[in-house]
Amino acid sequence: MTYTKPYLIGEIGINHNGDLGIAKKLIKNAKNAGFDSVKFQKRTIDLVYDKKTLDTPRESPWGKSTREQKFGLEFEKKEYDEINKYCKQIGIDWFASAWDTNSLEFLKNYNLKFNKIASAMIIDLKFLDQVAKQNKHTFISTGMSSKIDIDNAVEIFRKNDCSFELMHCVSTYPMKVEDANLVTINQLKKEYNCNVGYSGHENGVAVSLAAVMMGITSLERHITLDRTMYGSDQAASLEQSGMQDLCISINKILLSLGKPSMGKIIDDEKPIAKKLRAHIKV
């Protein structure tokens, strides 16, 4: 198996809580930690949620209804123009997972390298076809998905000759370690003959590091300024120290793998061998 550093994605999602200042801090933190990109989520609220759901009472910093909460969390063109400018300024990629066709169209305003299929969207075959027709490399999360769901997604992207990679994912927040089933990564590689990444929602970095040892090509983790902040994704996110720990540990793991050296004594071992074996007559 060949091991290379996976493409690291800091999933900001809606952890910015509708605050552009928080979004910029998260972008900067991801860059400083060593991530390759940050990702957001884009929704047209009245298309993704029905009126009954939006009218449901819900206490939040933005009001007393689900509608107020959802709109409070949603960035529009003004914010994304600034995000696009800031990411270019500091030198980090950004992209977003669209949750509806209007949002997919909206993201055309920006020259983004990637698309992302959120686990929730993998069953929407018409939407997948629209994404695949853009011919951008697409990360496809497989949380909450049956094999038929994955089969259909792969077929659509191959039919459209659109580059993609699957991302093993378990859609619980936070995910229990015993639910990770990382061996699925190799199963996906074998079944679909494609690159496979990992999108994790667990606490800490141990499971993500284990996924690196499965030869993943991409790694996505939710990121936050503070895991106690308001929001459903915050608890399953990495704070700045966790982000740094993840990146440093990945680099150490890859450095430690080295090359096959059975039977070879490295130079730094030779004086130690001479000292510790001085009493042995060969």
C-alpha positions in Angstrom: 0.0 0.0 0.0 1.3 3.5 -0.9 0.8 6.1 1.8 0.6 9.8 1.0 -0.6 12.8 2.9 -4.4 13.0 2.4 -6.0 16.3 1.2 -7.1 17.9 4.4 -10.5 19.6 4.5 -11.6 21.8 7.4 -15.4 21.5 7.5 -16.6 24.9 8.7 -20.2 24.1 7.6 -22.4 26.3 9.7 -20.1 26.4 12.7 -19.6 30.1 11.9 -23.0 30.7 13.4 -23.8 33.3 10.8 -20.8 35.5 11.8 -18.3 36.4 9.1 -15.7 37.2 11.7 -15.9 33.7 13.1 -15.7 32.2 9.6 -12.5 34.2 8.9 -10.9 33.0 12.2 -11.7 29.4 11.3 -10.3 29.8 7.8 -7.1 31.3 9.3 -6.9 28.6 12.0 -7.2 25.9 9.3 -4.5 27.5 7.2 -2.2 27.8 10.2 -2.7 24.2 11.3 -1.8 22.9 7.9 -5.2 22.1 6.2 -5.4 22.4 2.5 -9.0 23.7 2.3 -12.1 24.8 4.2 -15.6 23.8 3.3 -19.0 25.4 3.9 -22.6 24.3 3.4 -25.0 26.3 1.1 -28.7 26.0 1.3 -31.8 27.7 -0.1 -33.7 27.6 3.1 -37.2 27.6 1.6 -36.3 24.7 -0.8 -34.5 22.5 1.7 -37.0 22.8 4.5 -40.8 22.8 4.2 -43.1 25.5 5.8 -44.2 23.3 8.6 -40.6 22.6 9.7 -39.6 26.3 9.4 -42.6 27.4 11.4 -41.8 25.0 14.3 -40.9 26.7 17.5 -37.2 26.7 18.2 -35.2 28.8 20.7 -31.9 30.1 19.2 -29.8 33.2 19.2 -31.8 34.5 16.2 -35.3 34.1 17.5 -38.0 31.6 18.5 -38.6 29.6 15.3 -36.7 27.2 13.1 -37.1 29.7 10.2 -35.2 32.4 12.2 -32.5 29.9 13.2 -31.9 28.5 9.7 -31.8 32.0 8.1 -29.5 33.2 10.9 -27.0 30.4 10.0 -27.1 31.0 6.2 -24.4 33.1 4.4 -25.4 34.8 1.2 -23.4 36.5 -1.7 -22.0 39.3 0.4 -20.4 36.9 2.9 -19.2 34.4 0.3 -17.6 37.2 -1.8 -15.6 38.2 1.3 -14.8 34.5 2.1 -13.6 34.0 -1.5 -11.4 37.1 -1.3 -10.0 36.2 2.1 -9.1 32.6 1.1 -7.3 33.9 -2.0 -5.5 36.4 0.2 -4.1 33.8 2.7 -3.7 31.0 0.2 -6.2 28.3 1.0 -8.8 26.5 -1.1 -12.5 26.7 -0.2 -15.6 25.1 -1.5 -19.1 24.2 -0.3 -21.6 21.4 -0.3 -24.8 22.5 -2.1 -28.0 21.2 -0.7 -30.3 22.2 -3.6 -30.0 23.1 -7.3 -30.3 26.9 -6.6 -27.3 26.7 -4.2 -25.4 24.7 -6.8 -26.1 27.4 -9.3 -25.1 30.1 -6.8 -21.7 28.5 -6.3 -20.9 29.1 -10.0 -20.2 32.7 -8.9 -16.8 31.4 -7.7 -14.1 29.6 -9.5 -14.0 26.6 -7.1 -11.9 23.5 -7.6 -14.3 21.0 -6.0 -17.8 20.0 -5.4 -19.1 18.0 -2.4 -22.0 15.7 -2.1 -23.2 15.7 1.5 -24.4 12.3 2.8 -28.0 13.6 2.9 -27.9 14.4 -0.8 -26.5 11.1 -2.2 -30.1 9.8 -2.8 -31.1 12.7 -5.0 -30.1 11.3 -8.4 -31.2 14.3 -10.5 -29.1 16.6 -8.2 -26.1 14.3 -8.5 -26.4 14.4 -12.3 -26.4 18.2 -12.3 -23.3 18.2 -10.1 -21.5 15.6 -12.3 -22.3 17.6 -15.4 -20.1 20.4 -14.0 -17.0 18.1 -14.4 -15.4 19.3 -11.2 -13.6 16.8 -8.9 -16.3 15.8 -6.4 -16.0 14.4 -2.9 -19.0 12.1 -2.2 -19.8 11.3 1.5 -21.4 7.9 2.1 -23.0 8.4 5.5 -26.6 7.0 5.8 -26.1 5.3 2.5 -27.0 1.8 1.2 -24.9 0.0 -1.3 -27.5 0.8 -4.0 -27.2 4.5 -3.1 -23.4 4.4 -3.6 -23.8 2.3 -6.8 -26.1 4.9 -8.2 -23.8 7.8 -7.4 -20.8 6.1 -8.8 -22.7 5.2 -12.0 -23.8 8.8 -12.5 -20.4 10.3 -12.1 -18.8 7.7 -14.3 -21.5 8.2 -17.0 -20.7 11.9 -17.0 -16.9 11.3 -16.9 -16.6 13.4 -13.8 -13.7 12.8 -11.4 -14.7 11.8 -7.9 -13.7 10.1 -4.7 -15.9 8.5 -2.1 -15.6 9.4 1.5 -16.4 6.8 4.1 -18.6 8.5 6.7 -20.9 7.7 9.6 -23.5 10.4 10.1 -23.8 10.6 13.9 -22.6 13.6 15.9 -20.4 12.9 17.7 -19.8 9.4 16.2 -19.0 6.6 18.7 -15.5 5.1 18.0 -17.0 1.6 17.8 -19.2 2.7 14.9 -16.3 3.9 12.7 -15.9 0.6 10.8 -12.8 1.9 9.0 -12.3 -1.4 7.2 -15.1 -0.1 5.0 -12.5 2.1 3.4 -10.7 -0.8 1.8 -14.1 -2.4 0.9 -15.0 0.8 -1.0 -11.7 0.9 -2.8 -12.1 -2.7 -3.9 -15.7 -2.5 -4.9 -15.5 0.8 -6.9 -11.8 1.0 -7.9 -11.6 4.6 -6.9 -9.8 6.8 -4.4 -11.5 6.9 -1.0 -11.3 9.5 1.8 -12.8 9.7 5.3 -15.2 12.3 6.7 -15.2 12.0 10.4 -17.5 13.2 13.2 -15.8 11.6 16.1 -14.2 13.3 19.2 -10.4 13.6 19.1 -8.0 12.5 16.3 -7.3 8.8 16.9 -9.9 7.5 14.4 -8.8 9.9 11.8 -5.1 8.9 12.2 -6.2 5.3 11.8 -8.0 6.2 8.6 -4.7 7.7 7.3 -3.2 4.3 7.8 -5.9 2.8 5.6 -4.5 4.8 2.7 -7.2 7.5 2.4 -6.7 10.3 -0.2 -8.8 12.9 1.6 -9.7 13.7 5.2 -12.5 16.0 6.3 -13.1 17.1 9.9 -15.5 19.7 11.3 -13.6 22.6 12.9 -14.7 25.1 15.5 -13.4 27.9 17.7 -15.0 26.3 20.8 -16.8 22.9 21.0 -19.3 24.4 23.6 -20.6 27.0 21.1 -24.2 26.9 19.9 -24.7 24.4 17.1 -25.4 20.8 16.4 -21.9 20.2 14.8 -19.8 21.9 17.4 -19.3 18.9 19.7 -18.0 16.7 16.9 -15.5 19.3 15.8 -11.8 20.0 16.3 -10.7 23.1 18.0 -7.4 24.8 17.0 -5.3 22.5 19.2 -7.0 19.4 17.8 -6.4 20.6 14.3 -2.7 21.2 14.9 -2.5 17.8 16.7 -4.1 16.1 13.7 -1.7 17.7 11.1 1.4 17.2 13.2 0.5 13.6 13.9 -0.2 12.8 10.2 3.2 14.2 9.3 4.9 12.1 12.0 3.1 9.0 10.9 4.1 9.4 7.2 7.7 10.3 8.2 7.9 7.2 10.4 6.8 4.8 7.7 10.1 5.3 5.8 11.3 2.5 3.4 11.6 -1.2 3.8 14.9 -1.8 5.7 14.9 -5.4 7.0 18.5 -6.4 7.7 19.9 -2.9 7.3 21.7 -1.2 10.2 21.3 2.6 10.0 24.4 4.8 10.7 23.1 6.1 14.0 22.8 2.5 15.2 26.4 1.5 14.5 28.1 3.2 17.5 25.3 1.9 19.8 25.8 -1.6 18.5 29.6 -1.3 19.0 29.1 -0.2 22.6 26.3 -2.6 23.6 28.0 -5.6 21.9 31.6 -5.0 23.1 31.4 -7.9 25.5 30.5 -10.4 22.8 33.3 -12.2 21.1 32.3 -13.0 17.5 
